[in-house]
Amino acid sequence: EELFNYPKFGAPFQVGEYFFFSKNDGLQNQSVIYRQKGLDGQPEEFIDPNKLSKEGTTAIGIAGISNDDKFISVTRQDAGSDWAQIHTYDVASMKKLPDEMKWVKFSGASFWKDGFFYSRYPEPGKGTELSASNVNHWVYYHKMDTPQSQDKLIFKDEKNPTYYHSAQVTEDENYLLIYQAPGTDGFATLVKDLSKPDSKITTLFEGYKNKSTVIFNQGSKLLVLTDIDAPNYRLVEVDLAKPDKANWKEIIPASENLLQSCTTGGGKLFANYLEKATDRIYQMNYDGTGKTEIKLPGLGSANPPGGLQEHKTLFYTFTSFLYPPTIFKYDVASGQSSVFQKTTLKFNPEDYVEKQVTYKSKDGTPVTMFVVHKKDLKMDGNNTAYLYAYGGFNISLTPNFSTSRIMLLENGGVFAMPNLRGGGEYGEKWHQDGMLMKKQNVFDDFIAAAEYLVAEKYTSKERLAIGGGSNGGLLVGAAMTQRPDLFACALPAVGVMDMLRYHKFTVGKGWIPEYGSSEESPEMFKYLMSYSPLHNLKPGTKYPSTMVTTADHDDRVVPAHSFKFAAALQAAHVGDVPVL
C-alpha cells in the first residue's frame, strides 16, 4: 500500500480559459477529472467516476470538445465493457446536458456547428449484448438538445457490415474525414467538404492495405501521416484540388527510425520518432523546416505535445521503467520545457539499472529487450524473473513505469520486456513479420527471450514467470503449450485462446487482418490450428503453474476463451503445481 498510495496526475488539456486534468489521490479505483481557470486557478471536481458505481468500475474518457469551447463530451463505460454512452457537459456550469448516445463502441465525438459526429451500432438483442457479433458500425450526426432517435445517418456501407468507421472534423471545421477499416490493420480514408452543403463523400486513400491519417490542414492542403511507400511512415502534403500521388509534397521523409506519430499545436508540428523502442520528439514548422529536438530527461517514453493553433502552452508526459510519469509544460514560443507535475513515491530509482540488450531469435533475427533489476544483482541463475510481452497489432511496447513492478524489483526480481515481431517498434515490416502466416515468429522471439535470460544467468527455468494480456494472453498460451518445460509460472490474462472461433464473437472478426480466419482457406485453418493454445494442450503434460484471468464484462476477448482454456488445461495437466 505504501508503494501504491501516491497521487497520480494526467497531463492537462486546454478548453478555452479552463484547463482540465485527471488526478487519482492514490488508491481510488478511477481517476477524477478536474477543471481549473487558468494554470493558477483553484481545481474543481468536474466528474468523479467513483461516484457512478458502488464497485468503482465505471470509466470516463474524454470524447470531444466543441470548437467554441462551450461543451465537452465524455464516454462512460461500465464494468469493463467496450459498450459506451456519450454524455455532454456544459464547460462553464459543469452541468450534464440531457443528450445521451447509447450503443456506442470505438468512437469519439467530433463537433461541428451545433452537434457532433460519432459512430454506433444498432441496439443488440436482449441477452446478447456481451457476446453477439457486432455489425453495422455507422457514422451519425447528433444535433445538440435533440433525442438520439433523430440523429442523422451520415455514412453506412451495407455491403461491408462488419467494417468499423470513425469520424473526425478538421480543426478549421471545413472537412469531415471518415476512416473505414475491415479490422485492426489497414483502412481507407474518405473525405467530405463541409463548407459545401451538397458535397459528396469521396475516397481520398483507398483501402485496405495502408494506413493514412490526416494530422492537420491548411485550406485544401492536408498533412497526412502515411505508410504508402514508407514502412516506417512519412508525412506528406496532399492537395484536395489535385490529390494524385504524383502531386504529393513530402514534408517529413521516411527514415530508418519509425515516425510513430505527428501532432500539431501552437502553430507548430511535432514529430514523434521511435528509435530502438524509445521516444524522440522534434518541433518543426508545418512545411517541415526549422526542426529542433525537444530534449527529454533520458531514454524512455513520451507523447508529443498537442493542442489547437491558438494554444501557447502545451503539455507532455515522460516516463521510463525507473522514472515515474512526470508532466512537462512546453512553451511553444521559446521551445522550453519545465517540470509541471512531478510524481513522488517511496522508491529510489538510483538503486536499480535499466538496460536494453539484443538477442537472436530462432531464425537468427536480432530482437531487442529491456531488462530492469537491482544494481549489483548476482547473475547466478537464482533470481526470479518476469518476462512480459505483447507482439501484435502494430503495438509498440516502450519503457513505462509500474508501481506493482517495483515490488518485484525490490525483492531482487528481474523484469524483462522484449520488442517481439508483430509489434510496431521497428515499422510496418516488423509488424508484418509477426502476423498471419508468420505469427509463429512472435512465439519464437518470446521463447528465445526466455532462453537468453536463462543462458545469461539472469534466472533459471525454475524461477521464470511469463505474462501478457489479450494478444499477449495468446502469446503466453502459445509459449506454454509449445515449451511447457521452459517456464515455472504462466499468467495469461484475457487471452485469445481459441484461434479457430475467435471471429464469431463481438468484435473478434476485426482481428482477421492480423490473424487470418479458419474459414478463409484450408491452409489458414491448418496454420491457426498449429498454434491455437486451446487446441495444443496435450494430455499427460506437466504445465507451468498457471493462473488464467478474465473479466465477466469483457466483450472484446469474451471470457469463453479463458474458460475453455482453463478447463482444457486442468484436464490435460499432470504434476502438483496449481492451474487456476
N, C-alpha and C positions, 0 to 999 in steps of 0.2 A: 504493500500500500504506500509505503514511503516513496518508492520509486515512481509509482503511477500518479500520486497526488500532487500535481503541479499544474498551473494554468497553461492552457494551450490556445493559441490565437491563430485565426486565419487572416490573410492579407486583406487590408481594407480595399473597397472599391467606391468610386465616387458616383453619387446620384445628385446632380445639381449642387446645392450648397451643403449637402449632407455626405458623410462618409459612413458606409456600412461595413461591419466586420463580424466575424464569429468568434466566440470565446467559450471555452469549457473550463470551469473552475478547477477541475482536476479529476473528479470521479463521476461527473454527470454522464448519463447514457448518451445524450446528444448535446452537441454544441448549441449555444443560444446565439441568435442573431441580434446584434445591437446596432443602433443608429446614433450618430452624434453630429452636431452642427459644426462644420469646420474641423480642422485637425486638433484643435484645443478644446472643443466642446465637451459637455458632460455626456457620457454614454447613457442611452436609454434603451431598455429592453424592447425590441421590435417583435420578435417571435421566439417563444420558448417551446421547442418541440416536446420537451419533457412533460409539459402540462397537457399534451394532447392525447396521451395514453398512459394508463397507470403502469404498464410494463416498461415504458420508456423506449418503445420500439417504433415510434413514428419519426420518420426522417423528413427534413425540409431541405429543398435545394432551390437556388435562385434560377428562375426560368427565363426571365427577361425584364428589361427596363424600358419604359416608354421614352420616346425621343424628347419629349418636353420635361422629362424627369418627374412627372407627377405620379406615375404608377409603377409598382414593382410586382411582378408575378412570381409565384413560387410553386414548386411541385411538392405535393405531400404524398409520401409512400408509407404504407402501414405494414408492420410485422415482416419487413424484408422482402415484400413482393415488388416486382417490377411495375405493377399497375400503379398509376399515379393519378391524382387530381391536380388541376391547375387552379390556384386561388390568386386573386389580385387584391393588393392593398393600396390605399392612398398614402403616398410618401409623407406628406405634411402632417396629416392627422393620425397616421399609423392605423387607421380603421380598415377592417376587412370589408371588401365590397361583395355584393350578392353574387357576382359572376363566379360560376364553378364549372370547370370542364371535367367530365368523367371519362373513364375507359381510355386513358392516355398512357402510352408507353413510348419511351425513346423520343422525347420531344421537348423542345423549349417553347417559349412564347416570343415570337419576333414581331414587335409592334410596328404598326403602320397606320397613320391617321388616327381614327378613334376606335382602334381594336388591334387584334394581333392574329398572326398565322400560327397554326400548330398542327400536329399530326395525332390521329387517334384511330383506334379500331372500333368496329361495331360492338355493341354490348354482347358479351358471351352468354351462352345458355346457363341457366341455374345449375350450380354444382360442378361446372366445367371450368370455372374462372382460372384455376391454378394448374390445369393440365392440358386443356384442349389446344389444338394448333391454332395460332393466331393468323388471320388473313384480312386483307383489305385495310392496310395501313395508309390512309389517305390524308391529304392536306386540306384543312378547313380554315376559314376566316371567321373569327368571332368579333362581333361589334359589341363594345362595352355596354353594359346595362341592358342586355337582351338575353333571353334564355338560350341555352346551348342548342335547343331544338331548331332555332332559327339560323344557326351558323351556316355559312355558305360553303359548299364544296368547291374547292379551287382546283384540285388535281386528283384524278384517280386513274388506275391502269387495270382494267378488268381482265386483260389478257395475262397479267402477271400478279395474281392476288397475293402472292407470298412476299413481294418486294417491300422494302422499307422506304419511307420518304421523310425527308426533313426539309424545313423551310427556313430561309434566312433573308432578311431585308438588309440592303446595304446601308451604311451609316447616313448617306445623303437621302435615303428613302426613295430613290429613283428605280431601284431594281429589286425584284424578288428572285432569289436563287432557290432551286429545288434540287436536292441530291437524291438520286434514285439508286438503291442498292439491292441486289439479289441476296446479299448476306453481309458478312463482316469483312469482305475484301474490297474489290473494285466497285466503282459506281459511275453513273452518268451524271452530268451536271446540266441542268436546264435553267433557262432564264426568261423572265417576263419584264417588259418595260412598264413600270407602274405609273410613269408620267403620261402614258398614252392609254386611256381607259379601255380601248378595244384591242390592245396588243395581244398577240398570241404567245403561249408558252413555247419556246423553241429550244432545241438541243444545242448546247454550247460545246460540250465534250461528250462523245458517245460512250456508252458503257460496253463492257463492264470489266475491262482488263486493266484499267488505270485508275489513278486517284488524282483528281484535280479540284482544289478547293480555292474559292475566291477569298482573298485576305482583305482587300480594300479596293476602292475605285476612285478615280478622278474623272468625272464625267463618264463618257462611254469606254474609258480605258480601265480595264480590270487588272489588278495584280493577282496572279494565280500561282499557288504552290502546286507543282505537278511532278509526277514521276514519269511522264511521257518522255521517252529517250533519255531518262535520267533515273536509274535505280536508286541513287542517293538523293533524289529530288533537286529541283531548281525553282527559282521564281521568275516568271515571265510576265510581260505586259501584253494583254490581249485586247485589241480594239474591237468593240462590238460592231463597228462600221465595216470592218474587214477582218473577221475572226480566223481566217485560214492560217494554218501553221506557218506558211511561208512569210506571213506578216508579223509573227510574234517578235517581241523585242526582249532580249534576255537581260534581266535585272540582276539576278544572282545566279551565276552559272553553277552547274553541278561540280562537286569536288570529291576528293577521296573520303571525306567525312560526311555523315548523314546530316542533311539540312532537315532537322526534326520538325521545326515549326517556324512560322513567322507571325508577328503581331504588329499592330500599329497603335500609336497613342502620342498625344502632344505634337502632332505634325511630323513624327518620325516613324521609321520602320525598324523593327527589331528581329534579328535572325538568331535562331537557337540551333547550334550545331551539337551533335553528339560525337565526341572523339574518344575512342576506346571506352564507350559507355559512361562518359562523364560530360557534363554540360559546359558549353562556351556560348556566350551571348554577345552580339555585336549590334551597335546602333548605327543606322545609316539614313540617308535621305531616300525618298520614295523612288528615285531613279538609280539607287544602288551606290551613289557616290558618298564620300565623307565617312567611310567605315571606321568606327572606333570600338575597341573592346570594352565591355563593362567588366571590370576586374572583380572576380568572385573571390571569397575568402580562401578557397582551396579547391581540390578536386572533389566534386560532388554533384548534386542535382539542384537545378534552379529552373523556375519557369520564367520565360521572358516577361518584362513589364508590358502592360497593355491598357488601353483606355480610349477615350474619344479624342478627336483632334484638339478640342479646346482645353483638355486637361493639362495642367502644368506639372503636377506631381503624380508619379506612378509608383507602383509597389511591386516587389518580387520577393520570393522566399528562397533561401538557400538551406540545404541540409546535406549531411553525409552520414555514414554509419556511426561516426563518433561526434557529430556536430548537430545538436538538436535544432529543429527548424527555427530559423531566425528571419524576421521580416525586415527588408531594407526599403527605405524611402529613396526614390530616384528622382532627382531634379533634372527635367528634360533639358532646360536651357544650358545648365553648366555641365551636364553629364556626370554629376557627382552622386555617389551612393552614401547613405548614412544609416546606421542601425536604428530601426524604428521600434522593434519589439523583440527583445531577447528572451529566450527560454532559460530559466534557471531550475536546476533539479539536482538531487543528491547523487552526483555521479561525476567522476573526474576523468575526462577523455584522455588526459596525459598518461593514464595507466595502461592504455591499450594501443594496439597497432592495427591499421587497416592497410591492406596492400592488394595489388592486382597481379595475378600470376597467369601464365599461359600454359596449357597442356594440350596434348594431341588426342583427338577422338579416334574411334576405331578405324576410320578411313584415312587417317593422317591429317585431317583438318585441324588447324590450331584454333582453340577456343579460350577466351579469357574468363577468368573467375576472380571475384572479390573474396578475400579471406580476412576475417577480423578475429583477434584474440588478445589476451593479456600480454603485455611485454614480458620477455624472459620466460615465456611458457616453454616447458621442456617438450621437445618433439620426440617422444619416446613411444608413441602409439597408444598411450593410455588415456588420452583426452577424449571426453565426449564431444562429438561434432554433430552439427545440424546443417544438413545440405538442403537448400531451398531453391526452387527454380520454377519457371513457367513454360517458356519455349513454344510460343504460338501467337497467331493473330496479329503479327507485326507489333506486339507489345514489347517495349524496352524496359528492362529491369536495371535501374541505376541506383547509386548509393542512397539509402534512406535511413532515417532514424527510427528505432523501435524500442519503446520502454521495456517491453517484455523480453526482448533480446538481451538487454543489459543483465537480466538475472542469470542467463546462460553464461555470459562473458564473465560476470563477477565470480561465478563458481568454477572458473577455469575451463569453460567450454569454448569450442571453436565454431564460428558461424561462417558458412561458405555459400556464395551465390554466383553460379556460372551464367554466362550470357549465351544460352543454347541457340542453335539454329531454329528457325520458326519465329524467333523474336525479331524486333526491329532495330536492334543496336547497330547493325552494320549494313543497313539499307535493305532494299526490296529483294535483292538476290539472296541475302541471308535468310530472309523470311521464306522465300520460295523453296529454299533448300531444306525446309523443315515442314512442308505442308503436302497434302495429297499423298502421292505415292513415294514421297521422300520423308514421311513422318517418322520412320524408324531412325533417321539421323538424329532426331531430338532425343530419343531414348538412349541411343549410343553415346551422344555427347554427355548425358547425365550420368550414365554408368561409368564412362571414362573419368568424369569429375570425381566420383566416389573412389575409383581405383587410384587416382592421383593422390587423394587425401590419405589413403591407406599407405601407398608406396612412399610418400614423403613423411610418413610417421606423424602426421597431424592427429591421426586417430587410428582405430582398427575396425574391422568388420563387426566386432562385438560391441563397439561403442558408437556406431554411426547411425544417426537417425535421418530420415528424409521426409520432406513435407512440401505440400503445394496445394493450391485450391483451383477449382473449376477445370480449365485446361491443364493446370498444374496438378490437379487431383488425378486426371487421366495419366499424366506423366508418372506420378507415384505408383498408380495401379499397374501401369505397363512395366515399370522398372522392377517392382517387387514380384511380378509374375515371371519376368524374364530372368531375374537374378536374385532369387529368394535368399541365396547364401551370402549376399554382399551387404545386407543391412540388418541392424539389430531391431530397428523400430521404424514403422511407417505411419505417416499421418496424412492420409488423403482426405481433403476437405471438399465437399460439394463437387465431386469428380464426375466427369463424363465417362461412365464405366461400360455402358452397353453401346458399342460403336455401330451395331447393326440396326438399332432402332431409335437412336438419339433424335433423328429428324422428325419423329412422329409426335413430339410433344412441344407445346407452347412455341417458343421461338427457335427451337433446335434446327429447323430447316435452314435458318440463316447461316449456319456453320458449314453448309455443304461446300461453298467455295474453298474452305480451309481443309476440311477432312475428306470430301467426296462422300458419296452415298452408296449404301449397299444395294440400292435399286438401279444404279446407273449402268453398271456393267458387271459381268462375272468376275473380271479382273479386280475391280474395286471391291467387290464383295469379299473376294479371297484375301485382298490386302488388309482390309479392315478387320477381318476375322483373325488375321495373323497376329495382331497386337491388342485387340479389344480385351481389356482387363477381365471382364466378366467371363469371356469365353476361353481364357487361357489359364484359369485356375486348375491345377492338376491334383486329383485326389491322392492322399497319402504324402503330400509335400509339407515340409516344415517351413512355414512362412514367418516373416518377422513379426514381432509383437506389434499389433496394428490397432489404431483407433480411427474408425471411419466416422466422419461428422457430416451432417446435412442440416437443413432447416425446413420446418413444416410449411413455410410460405415461399420457399424458393421456387418461383415459377420460371426460372431461366434454365438451370440444370435441375430438373424435377427430382424430388427425393427418391423416386423409384430406382434411379441409378445406384444410389448408395445402399438402399435396402437390399436390392438384388445381389450386389457385390458382397455385402456383409454376410448375407445368408449363404451364398456360394462359398465364400472364404471359410466360414465356420464349418461347413460340411466337408471341405477339402483338406483343411489344416490338421496336421498331427504335431505333437510336441506340446510342451507345457506352458508356452508363453501365451498370453491372452490375445484374442482378436475380438474387439468390442465394437 
